[in-house]
């Protein structure tokens, strides 16, 4: 494969670009199944087809910042510092860790704020899964 040849020659960036273009071409090809096109669409915008997994980091930061902003509307978090809201948002986004037992007792006082943080936990699991998949399967 052309990308492998470029990689062996030491042209890593060119090899990555060739891989990216290959997936882009596959996504636009009429012979590609609809299911595969949908998977490639998400792979493109979430992790750059696995070629540029750093993109997932930008999504992670976006959801983290959104959590900090939404925490301002929480009954228990609105009077706390931005740093405490940051840690709360981070703990929700990385549901594998528990930074503060007090976070489990926080009452938001709003169904929409409460729902956002549930969604944030789900997105955290999905992003971790997508990153592992992108690094092993696509990359």
Phi and psi in radians as a Rosetta constraint file:
Dihedral C 1 N 2 CA 2 C 2 CIRCULARHARMONIC -1.037 0.35
Dihedral N 2 CA 2 C 2 N 3 CIRCULARHARMONIC -0.710 0.35
Dihedral C 2 N 3 CA 3 C 3 CIRCULARHARMONIC -1.105 0.35
Dihedral N 3 CA 3 C 3 N 4 CIRCULARHARMONIC -0.620 0.35
Dihedral C 3 N 4 CA 4 C 4 CIRCULARHARMONIC -1.148 0.35
Dihedral N 4 CA 4 C 4 N 5 CIRCULARHARMONIC -0.663 0.35
Dihedral C 4 N 5 CA 5 C 5 CIRCULARHARMONIC -1.147 0.35
Dihedral N 5 CA 5 C 5 N 6 CIRCULARHARMONIC -0.797 0.35
Dihedral C 5 N 6 CA 6 C 6 CIRCULARHARMONIC -1.092 0.35
Dihedral N 6 CA 6 C 6 N 7 CIRCULARHARMONIC -0.652 0.35
Dihedral C 6 N 7 CA 7 C 7 CIRCULARHARMONIC -1.097 0.35
Dihedral N 7 CA 7 C 7 N 8 CIRCULARHARMONIC -0.783 0.35
Dihedral C 7 N 8 CA 8 C 8 CIRCULARHARMONIC -1.137 0.35
Dihedral N 8 CA 8 C 8 N 9 CIRCULARHARMONIC -0.522 0.35
Dihedral C 8 N 9 CA 9 C 9 CIRCULARHARMONIC -1.396 0.35
Dihedral N 9 CA 9 C 9 N 10 CIRCULARHARMONIC -0.148 0.35
Dihedral C 9 N 10 CA 10 C 10 CIRCULARHARMONIC 1.677 0.35
Dihedral N 10 CA 10 C 10 N 11 CIRCULARHARMONIC 0.139 0.35
Dihedral C 10 N 11 CA 11 C 11 CIRCULARHARMONIC -1.705 0.35
Dihedral N 11 CA 11 C 11 N 12 CIRCULARHARMONIC 1.239 0.35
Dihedral C 11 N 12 CA 12 C 12 CIRCULARHARMONIC -1.073 0.35
Dihedral N 12 CA 12 C 12 N 13 CIRCULARHARMONIC -0.806 0.35
Dihedral C 12 N 13 CA 13 C 13 CIRCULARHARMONIC -1.094 0.35
Dihedral N 13 CA 13 C 13 N 14 CIRCULARHARMONIC -0.691 0.35
Dihedral C 13 N 14 CA 14 C 14 CIRCULARHARMONIC -1.174 0.35
Dihedral N 14 CA 14 C 14 N 15 CIRCULARHARMONIC -0.679 0.35
Dihedral C 14 N 15 CA 15 C 15 CIRCULARHARMONIC -1.085 0.35
Dihedral N 15 CA 15 C 15 N 16 CIRCULARHARMONIC -0.743 0.35
Dihedral C 15 N 16 CA 16 C 16 CIRCULARHARMONIC -1.116 0.35
Dihedral N 16 CA 16 C 16 N 17 CIRCULARHARMONIC -0.712 0.35
Dihedral C 16 N 17 CA 17 C 17 CIRCULARHARMONIC -1.105 0.35
Dihedral N 17 CA 17 C 17 N 18 CIRCULARHARMONIC -0.708 0.35
Dihedral C 17 N 18 CA 18 C 18 CIRCULARHARMONIC -1.123 0.35
Dihedral N 18 CA 18 C 18 N 19 CIRCULARHARMONIC -0.746 0.35
Dihedral C 18 N 19 CA 19 C 19 CIRCULARHARMONIC -1.061 0.35
Dihedral N 19 CA 19 C 19 N 20 CIRCULARHARMONIC -0.772 0.35
Dihedral C 19 N 20 CA 20 C 20 CIRCULARHARMONIC -1.057 0.35
Dihedral N 20 CA 20 C 20 N 21 CIRCULARHARMONIC -0.802 0.35
Dihedral C 20 N 21 CA 21 C 21 CIRCULARHARMONIC -1.129 0.35
Dihedral N 21 CA 21 C 21 N 22 CIRCULARHARMONIC -0.614 0.35
Dihedral C 21 N 22 CA 22 C 22 CIRCULARHARMONIC -1.066 0.35
Dihedral N 22 CA 22 C 22 N 23 CIRCULARHARMONIC -0.806 0.35
Dihedral C 22 N 23 CA 23 C 23 CIRCULARHARMONIC -1.167 0.35
Dihedral N 23 CA 23 C 23 N 24 CIRCULARHARMONIC -0.668 0.35
Dihedral C 23 N 24 CA 24 C 24 CIRCULARHARMONIC -1.061 0.35
Dihedral N 24 CA 24 C 24 N 25 CIRCULARHARMONIC -0.775 0.35
Dihedral C 24 N 25 CA 25 C 25 CIRCULARHARMONIC -1.114 0.35
Dihedral N 25 CA 25 C 25 N 26 CIRCULARHARMONIC -0.751 0.35
Dihedral C 25 N 26 CA 26 C 26 CIRCULARHARMONIC -1.069 0.35
Dihedral N 26 CA 26 C 26 N 27 CIRCULARHARMONIC -0.689 0.35
Dihedral C 26 N 27 CA 27 C 27 CIRCULARHARMONIC -1.133 0.35
Dihedral N 27 CA 27 C 27 N 28 CIRCULARHARMONIC -0.617 0.35
Dihedral C 27 N 28 CA 28 C 28 CIRCULARHARMONIC -1.573 0.35
Dihedral N 28 CA 28 C 28 N 29 CIRCULARHARMONIC -0.148 0.35
Dihedral C 28 N 29 CA 29 C 29 CIRCULARHARMONIC -1.226 0.35
Dihedral N 29 CA 29 C 29 N 30 CIRCULARHARMONIC 2.356 0.35
Dihedral C 29 N 30 CA 30 C 30 CIRCULARHARMONIC -1.166 0.35
Dihedral N 30 CA 30 C 30 N 31 CIRCULARHARMONIC -0.328 0.35
Dihedral C 30 N 31 CA 31 C 31 CIRCULARHARMONIC -1.450 0.35
Dihedral N 31 CA 31 C 31 N 32 CIRCULARHARMONIC -0.138 0.35
Dihedral C 31 N 32 CA 32 C 32 CIRCULARHARMONIC -1.385 0.35
Dihedral N 32 CA 32 C 32 N 33 CIRCULARHARMONIC 2.329 0.35
Dihedral C 32 N 33 CA 33 C 33 CIRCULARHARMONIC -1.126 0.35
Dihedral N 33 CA 33 C 33 N 34 CIRCULARHARMONIC 2.722 0.35
Dihedral C 33 N 34 CA 34 C 34 CIRCULARHARMONIC -1.061 0.35
Dihedral N 34 CA 34 C 34 N 35 CIRCULARHARMONIC -0.709 0.35
Dihedral C 34 N 35 CA 35 C 35 CIRCULARHARMONIC -1.069 0.35
Dihedral N 35 CA 35 C 35 N 36 CIRCULARHARMONIC -0.781 0.35
Dihedral C 35 N 36 CA 36 C 36 CIRCULARHARMONIC -1.143 0.35
Dihedral N 36 CA 36 C 36 N 37 CIRCULARHARMONIC -0.680 0.35
Dihedral C 36 N 37 CA 37 C 37 CIRCULARHARMONIC -1.096 0.35
Dihedral N 37 CA 37 C 37 N 38 CIRCULARHARMONIC -0.719 0.35
Dihedral C 37 N 38 CA 38 C 38 CIRCULARHARMONIC -1.123 0.35
Dihedral N 38 CA 38 C 38 N 39 CIRCULARHARMONIC -0.785 0.35
Dihedral C 38 N 39 CA 39 C 39 CIRCULARHARMONIC -1.073 0.35
Dihedral N 39 CA 39 C 39 N 40 CIRCULARHARMONIC -0.744 0.35
Dihedral C 39 N 40 CA 40 C 40 CIRCULARHARMONIC -1.172 0.35
Dihedral N 40 CA 40 C 40 N 41 CIRCULARHARMONIC -0.604 0.35
Dihedral C 40 N 41 CA 41 C 41 CIRCULARHARMONIC -1.043 0.35
Dihedral N 41 CA 41 C 41 N 42 CIRCULARHARMONIC -0.865 0.35
Dihedral C 41 N 42 CA 42 C 42 CIRCULARHARMONIC -1.153 0.35
Dihedral N 42 CA 42 C 42 N 43 CIRCULARHARMONIC -0.682 0.35
Dihedral C 42 N 43 CA 43 C 43 CIRCULARHARMONIC -1.089 0.35
Dihedral N 43 CA 43 C 43 N 44 CIRCULARHARMONIC -0.633 0.35
Dihedral C 43 N 44 CA 44 C 44 CIRCULARHARMONIC -1.119 0.35
Dihedral N 44 CA 44 C 44 N 45 CIRCULARHARMONIC -0.888 0.35
Dihedral C 44 N 45 CA 45 C 45 CIRCULARHARMONIC -1.449 0.35
Dihedral N 45 CA 45 C 45 N 46 CIRCULARHARMONIC -0.375 0.35
Dihedral C 45 N 46 CA 46 C 46 CIRCULARHARMONIC -1.578 0.35
Dihedral N 46 CA 46 C 46 N 47 CIRCULARHARMONIC -0.740 0.35
Dihedral C 46 N 47 CA 47 C 47 CIRCULARHARMONIC -2.374 0.35
Dihedral N 47 CA 47 C 47 N 48 CIRCULARHARMONIC 0.310 0.35
Dihedral C 47 N 48 CA 48 C 48 CIRCULARHARMONIC 0.979 0.35
Dihedral N 48 CA 48 C 48 N 49 CIRCULARHARMONIC 0.814 0.35
Dihedral C 48 N 49 CA 49 C 49 CIRCULARHARMONIC 1.064 0.35
Dihedral N 49 CA 49 C 49 N 50 CIRCULARHARMONIC 0.381 0.35
Dihedral C 49 N 50 CA 50 C 50 CIRCULARHARMONIC 1.453 0.35
Dihedral N 50 CA 50 C 50 N 51 CIRCULARHARMONIC -0.180 0.35
Dihedral C 50 N 51 CA 51 C 51 CIRCULARHARMONIC -1.347 0.35
Dihedral N 51 CA 51 C 51 N 52 CIRCULARHARMONIC -0.612 0.35
Dihedral C 51 N 52 CA 52 C 52 CIRCULARHARMONIC -2.179 0.35
Dihedral N 52 CA 52 C 52 N 53 CIRCULARHARMONIC 1.226 0.35
Dihedral C 52 N 53 CA 53 C 53 CIRCULARHARMONIC -1.146 0.35
Dihedral N 53 CA 53 C 53 N 54 CIRCULARHARMONIC -0.222 0.35
Dihedral C 53 N 54 CA 54 C 54 CIRCULARHARMONIC -1.065 0.35
Dihedral N 54 CA 54 C 54 N 55 CIRCULARHARMONIC -0.395 0.35
Dihedral C 54 N 55 CA 55 C 55 CIRCULARHARMONIC -1.011 0.35
Dihedral N 55 CA 55 C 55 N 56 CIRCULARHARMONIC -0.588 0.35
Dihedral C 55 N 56 CA 56 C 56 CIRCULARHARMONIC -1.117 0.35
Dihedral N 56 CA 56 C 56 N 57 CIRCULARHARMONIC -0.521 0.35
Dihedral C 56 N 57 CA 57 C 57 CIRCULARHARMONIC -1.085 0.35
Dihedral N 57 CA 57 C 57 N 58 CIRCULARHARMONIC -0.656 0.35
Dihedral C 57 N 58 CA 58 C 58 CIRCULARHARMONIC -1.183 0.35
Dihedral N 58 CA 58 C 58 N 59 CIRCULARHARMONIC -0.685 0.35
Dihedral C 58 N 59 CA 59 C 59 CIRCULARHARMONIC -1.101 0.35
Dihedral N 59 CA 59 C 59 N 60 CIRCULARHARMONIC -0.737 0.35
Dihedral C 59 N 60 CA 60 C 60 CIRCULARHARMONIC -1.024 0.35
Dihedral N 60 CA 60 C 60 N 61 CIRCULARHARMONIC -0.853 0.35
Dihedral C 60 N 61 CA 61 C 61 CIRCULARHARMONIC -1.072 0.35
Dihedral N 61 CA 61 C 61 N 62 CIRCULARHARMONIC -0.685 0.35
Dihedral C 61 N 62 CA 62 C 62 CIRCULARHARMONIC -1.082 0.35
Dihedral N 62 CA 62 C 62 N 63 CIRCULARHARMONIC -0.784 0.35
Dihedral C 62 N 63 CA 63 C 63 CIRCULARHARMONIC -1.211 0.35
Dihedral N 63 CA 63 C 63 N 64 CIRCULARHARMONIC -0.616 0.35
Dihedral C 63 N 64 CA 64 C 64 CIRCULARHARMONIC -1.101 0.35
Dihedral N 64 CA 64 C 64 N 65 CIRCULARHARMONIC -0.826 0.35
Dihedral C 64 N 65 CA 65 C 65 CIRCULARHARMONIC -1.138 0.35
Dihedral N 65 CA 65 C 65 N 66 CIRCULARHARMONIC -0.702 0.35
Dihedral C 65 N 66 CA 66 C 66 CIRCULARHARMONIC -1.045 0.35
Dihedral N 66 CA 66 C 66 N 67 CIRCULARHARMONIC -0.682 0.35
Dihedral C 66 N 67 CA 67 C 67 CIRCULARHARMONIC -1.112 0.35
Dihedral N 67 CA 67 C 67 N 68 CIRCULARHARMONIC -0.679 0.35
Dihedral C 67 N 68 CA 68 C 68 CIRCULARHARMONIC -1.111 0.35
Dihedral N 68 CA 68 C 68 N 69 CIRCULARHARMONIC -0.726 0.35
Dihedral C 68 N 69 CA 69 C 69 CIRCULARHARMONIC -1.180 0.35
Dihedral N 69 CA 69 C 69 N 70 CIRCULARHARMONIC -0.819 0.35
Dihedral C 69 N 70 CA 70 C 70 CIRCULARHARMONIC -1.113 0.35
Dihedral N 70 CA 70 C 70 N 71 CIRCULARHARMONIC -0.577 0.35
Dihedral C 70 N 71 CA 71 C 71 CIRCULARHARMONIC -1.066 0.35
Dihedral N 71 CA 71 C 71 N 72 CIRCULARHARMONIC -0.388 0.35
Dihedral C 71 N 72 CA 72 C 72 CIRCULARHARMONIC -1.155 0.35
Dihedral N 72 CA 72 C 72 N 73 CIRCULARHARMONIC -0.332 0.35
Dihedral C 72 N 73 CA 73 C 73 CIRCULARHARMONIC -1.709 0.35
Dihedral N 73 CA 73 C 73 N 74 CIRCULARHARMONIC 0.046 0.35
Dihedral C 73 N 74 CA 74 C 74 CIRCULARHARMONIC -1.471 0.35
Dihedral N 74 CA 74 C 74 N 75 CIRCULARHARMONIC 2.392 0.35
Dihedral C 74 N 75 CA 75 C 75 CIRCULARHARMONIC -1.008 0.35
Dihedral N 75 CA 75 C 75 N 76 CIRCULARHARMONIC -0.756 0.35
Dihedral C 75 N 76 CA 76 C 76 CIRCULARHARMONIC -1.491 0.35
Dihedral N 76 CA 76 C 76 N 77 CIRCULARHARMONIC -0.330 0.35
Dihedral C 76 N 77 CA 77 C 77 CIRCULARHARMONIC -1.807 0.35
Dihedral N 77 CA 77 C 77 N 78 CIRCULARHARMONIC -0.295 0.35
Dihedral C 77 N 78 CA 78 C 78 CIRCULARHARMONIC -1.126 0.35
Dihedral N 78 CA 78 C 78 N 79 CIRCULARHARMONIC -0.477 0.35
Dihedral C 78 N 79 CA 79 C 79 CIRCULARHARMONIC -1.569 0.35
Dihedral N 79 CA 79 C 79 N 80 CIRCULARHARMONIC -0.047 0.35
Dihedral C 79 N 80 CA 80 C 80 CIRCULARHARMONIC -1.567 0.35
Dihedral N 80 CA 80 C 80 N 81 CIRCULARHARMONIC 2.880 0.35
Dihedral C 80 N 81 CA 81 C 81 CIRCULARHARMONIC -1.220 0.35
Dihedral N 81 CA 81 C 81 N 82 CIRCULARHARMONIC 2.828 0.35
Dihedral C 81 N 82 CA 82 C 82 CIRCULARHARMONIC -1.096 0.35
Dihedral N 82 CA 82 C 82 N 83 CIRCULARHARMONIC -0.529 0.35
Dihedral C 82 N 83 CA 83 C 83 CIRCULARHARMONIC -1.175 0.35
Dihedral N 83 CA 83 C 83 N 84 CIRCULARHARMONIC -0.695 0.35
Dihedral C 83 N 84 CA 84 C 84 CIRCULARHARMONIC -1.173 0.35
Dihedral N 84 CA 84 C 84 N 85 CIRCULARHARMONIC -0.659 0.35
Dihedral C 84 N 85 CA 85 C 85 CIRCULARHARMONIC -1.164 0.35
Dihedral N 85 CA 85 C 85 N 86 CIRCULARHARMONIC -0.617 0.35
Dihedral C 85 N 86 CA 86 C 86 CIRCULARHARMONIC -1.040 0.35
Dihedral N 86 CA 86 C 86 N 87 CIRCULARHARMONIC -0.874 0.35
Dihedral C 86 N 87 CA 87 C 87 CIRCULARHARMONIC -1.111 0.35
Dihedral N 87 CA 87 C 87 N 88 CIRCULARHARMONIC -0.652 0.35
Dihedral C 87 N 88 CA 88 C 88 CIRCULARHARMONIC -1.128 0.35
Dihedral N 88 CA 88 C 88 N 89 CIRCULARHARMONIC -0.788 0.35
Dihedral C 88 N 89 CA 89 C 89 CIRCULARHARMONIC -1.118 0.35
Dihedral N 89 CA 89 C 89 N 90 CIRCULARHARMONIC -0.737 0.35
Dihedral C 89 N 90 CA 90 C 90 CIRCULARHARMONIC -1.096 0.35
Dihedral N 90 CA 90 C 90 N 91 CIRCULARHARMONIC -0.740 0.35
Dihedral C 90 N 91 CA 91 C 91 CIRCULARHARMONIC -1.117 0.35
Dihedral N 91 CA 91 C 91 N 92 CIRCULARHARMONIC -0.629 0.35
Dihedral C 91 N 92 CA 92 C 92 CIRCULARHARMONIC -1.242 0.35
Dihedral N 92 CA 92 C 92 N 93 CIRCULARHARMONIC -0.628 0.35
Dihedral C 92 N 93 CA 93 C 93 CIRCULARHARMONIC -1.318 0.35
Dihedral N 93 CA 93 C 93 N 94 CIRCULARHARMONIC -0.483 0.35
Dihedral C 93 N 94 CA 94 C 94 CIRCULARHARMONIC -1.992 0.35
Dihedral N 94 CA 94 C 94 N 95 CIRCULARHARMONIC 1.405 0.35
Dihedral C 94 N 95 CA 95 C 95 CIRCULARHARMONIC -1.203 0.35
Dihedral N 95 CA 95 C 95 N 96 CIRCULARHARMONIC -0.020 0.35
Dihedral C 95 N 96 CA 96 C 96 CIRCULARHARMONIC -1.391 0.35
Dihedral N 96 CA 96 C 96 N 97 CIRCULARHARMONIC -0.208 0.35
Dihedral C 96 N 97 CA 97 C 97 CIRCULARHARMONIC -2.090 0.35
Dihedral N 97 CA 97 C 97 N 98 CIRCULARHARMONIC 2.700 0.35
Dihedral C 97 N 98 CA 98 C 98 CIRCULARHARMONIC -2.228 0.35
Dihedral N 98 CA 98 C 98 N 99 CIRCULARHARMONIC 1.846 0.35
Dihedral C 98 N 99 CA 99 C 99 CIRCULARHARMONIC -1.436 0.35
Dihedral N 99 CA 99 C 99 N 100 CIRCULARHARMONIC -0.595 0.35
Dihedral C 99 N 100 CA 100 C 100 CIRCULARHARMONIC -2.590 0.35
Dihedral N 100 CA 100 C 100 N 101 CIRCULARHARMONIC 2.100 0.35
Dihedral C 100 N 101 CA 101 C 101 CIRCULARHARMONIC -1.074 0.35
Dihedral N 101 CA 101 C 101 N 102 CIRCULARHARMONIC -0.461 0.35
Dihedral C 101 N 102 CA 102 C 102 CIRCULARHARMONIC -1.085 0.35
Dihedral N 102 CA 102 C 102 N 103 CIRCULARHARMONIC -0.474 0.35
Dihedral C 102 N 103 CA 103 C 103 CIRCULARHARMONIC -1.104 0.35
Dihedral N 103 CA 103 C 103 N 104 CIRCULARHARMONIC -0.475 0.35
Dihedral C 103 N 104 CA 104 C 104 CIRCULARHARMONIC -1.260 0.35
Dihedral N 104 CA 104 C 104 N 105 CIRCULARHARMONIC -0.302 0.35
Dihedral C 104 N 105 CA 105 C 105 CIRCULARHARMONIC -1.725 0.35
Dihedral N 105 CA 105 C 105 N 106 CIRCULARHARMONIC 0.035 0.35
Dihedral C 105 N 106 CA 106 C 106 CIRCULARHARMONIC -1.220 0.35
Dihedral N 106 CA 106 C 106 N 107 CIRCULARHARMONIC 2.316 0.35
Dihedral C 106 N 107 CA 107 C 107 CIRCULARHARMONIC -1.888 0.35
Dihedral N 107 CA 107 C 107 N 108 CIRCULARHARMONIC 2.201 0.35
Dihedral C 107 N 108 CA 108 C 108 CIRCULARHARMONIC -1.516 0.35
Dihedral N 108 CA 108 C 108 N 109 CIRCULARHARMONIC -0.465 0.35
Dihedral C 108 N 109 CA 109 C 109 CIRCULARHARMONIC 1.301 0.35
Dihedral N 109 CA 109 C 109 N 110 CIRCULARHARMONIC 0.102 0.35
Dihedral C 109 N 110 CA 110 C 110 CIRCULARHARMONIC -2.564 0.35
Dihedral N 110 CA 110 C 110 N 111 CIRCULARHARMONIC 2.291 0.35
Dihedral C 110 N 111 CA 111 C 111 CIRCULARHARMONIC -1.142 0.35
Dihedral N 111 CA 111 C 111 N 112 CIRCULARHARMONIC -0.671 0.35
Dihedral C 111 N 112 CA 112 C 112 CIRCULARHARMONIC -1.181 0.35
Dihedral N 112 CA 112 C 112 N 113 CIRCULARHARMONIC -0.696 0.35
Dihedral C 112 N 113 CA 113 C 113 CIRCULARHARMONIC -1.159 0.35
Dihedral N 113 CA 113 C 113 N 114 CIRCULARHARMONIC -0.780 0.35
Dihedral C 113 N 114 CA 114 C 114 CIRCULARHARMONIC -1.031 0.35
Dihedral N 114 CA 114 C 114 N 115 CIRCULARHARMONIC -0.765 0.35
Dihedral C 114 N 115 CA 115 C 115 CIRCULARHARMONIC -1.136 0.35
Dihedral N 115 CA 115 C 115 N 116 CIRCULARHARMONIC -0.679 0.35
Dihedral C 115 N 116 CA 116 C 116 CIRCULARHARMONIC -1.018 0.35
Dihedral N 116 CA 116 C 116 N 117 CIRCULARHARMONIC -0.785 0.35
Dihedral C 116 N 117 CA 117 C 117 CIRCULARHARMONIC -1.226 0.35
Dihedral N 117 CA 117 C 117 N 118 CIRCULARHARMONIC -0.489 0.35
Dihedral C 117 N 118 CA 118 C 118 CIRCULARHARMONIC -1.161 0.35
Dihedral N 118 CA 118 C 118 N 119 CIRCULARHARMONIC -0.780 0.35
Dihedral C 118 N 119 CA 119 C 119 CIRCULARHARMONIC -1.064 0.35
Dihedral N 119 CA 119 C 119 N 120 CIRCULARHARMONIC -0.675 0.35
Dihedral C 119 N 120 CA 120 C 120 CIRCULARHARMONIC -1.080 0.35
Dihedral N 120 CA 120 C 120 N 121 CIRCULARHARMONIC -0.685 0.35
Dihedral C 120 N 121 CA 121 C 121 CIRCULARHARMONIC -1.119 0.35
Dihedral N 121 CA 121 C 121 N 122 CIRCULARHARMONIC -0.752 0.35
Dihedral C 121 N 122 CA 122 C 122 CIRCULARHARMONIC -1.099 0.35
Dihedral N 122 CA 122 C 122 N 123 CIRCULARHARMONIC -0.765 0.35
Dihedral C 122 N 123 CA 123 C 123 CIRCULARHARMONIC -1.087 0.35
Dihedral N 123 CA 123 C 123 N 124 CIRCULARHARMONIC -0.618 0.35
Dihedral C 123 N 124 CA 124 C 124 CIRCULARHARMONIC -1.070 0.35
Dihedral N 124 CA 124 C 124 N 125 CIRCULARHARMONIC -0.802 0.35
Dihedral C 124 N 125 CA 125 C 125 CIRCULARHARMONIC -1.092 0.35
Dihedral N 125 CA 125 C 125 N 126 CIRCULARHARMONIC -0.767 0.35
Dihedral C 125 N 126 CA 126 C 126 CIRCULARHARMONIC -1.106 0.35
Dihedral N 126 CA 126 C 126 N 127 CIRCULARHARMONIC -0.760 0.35
Dihedral C 126 N 127 CA 127 C 127 CIRCULARHARMONIC -1.123 0.35
Dihedral N 127 CA 127 C 127 N 128 CIRCULARHARMONIC -0.680 0.35
Dihedral C 127 N 128 CA 128 C 128 CIRCULARHARMONIC -1.110 0.35
Dihedral N 128 CA 128 C 128 N 129 CIRCULARHARMONIC -0.744 0.35
Dihedral C 128 N 129 CA 129 C 129 CIRCULARHARMONIC -1.136 0.35
Dihedral N 129 CA 129 C 129 N 130 CIRCULARHARMONIC -0.772 0.35
Dihedral C 129 N 130 CA 130 C 130 CIRCULARHARMONIC -1.106 0.35
Dihedral N 130 CA 130 C 130 N 131 CIRCULARHARMONIC -0.726 0.35
Dihedral C 130 N 131 CA 131 C 131 CIRCULARHARMONIC -1.108 0.35
Dihedral N 131 CA 131 C 131 N 132 CIRCULARHARMONIC -0.799 0.35
Dihedral C 131 N 132 CA 132 C 132 CIRCULARHARMONIC -1.094 0.35
Dihedral N 132 CA 132 C 132 N 133 CIRCULARHARMONIC -0.747 0.35
Dihedral C 132 N 133 CA 133 C 133 CIRCULARHARMONIC -1.101 0.35
Dihedral N 133 CA 133 C 133 N 134 CIRCULARHARMONIC -0.789 0.35
Dihedral C 133 N 134 CA 134 C 134 CIRCULARHARMONIC -1.099 0.35
Dihedral N 134 CA 134 C 134 N 135 CIRCULARHARMONIC -0.684 0.35
Dihedral C 134 N 135 CA 135 C 135 CIRCULARHARMONIC -1.312 0.35
Dihedral N 135 CA 135 C 135 N 136 CIRCULARHARMONIC -0.464 0.35
Dihedral C 135 N 136 CA 136 C 136 CIRCULARHARMONIC -1.740 0.35
Dihedral N 136 CA 136 C 136 N 137 CIRCULARHARMONIC -0.743 0.35
Dihedral C 136 N 137 CA 137 C 137 CIRCULARHARMONIC -1.591 0.35
Dihedral N 137 CA 137 C 137 N 138 CIRCULARHARMONIC -0.980 0.35
Dihedral C 137 N 138 CA 138 C 138 CIRCULARHARMONIC -1.338 0.35
Dihedral N 138 CA 138 C 138 N 139 CIRCULARHARMONIC -0.730 0.35
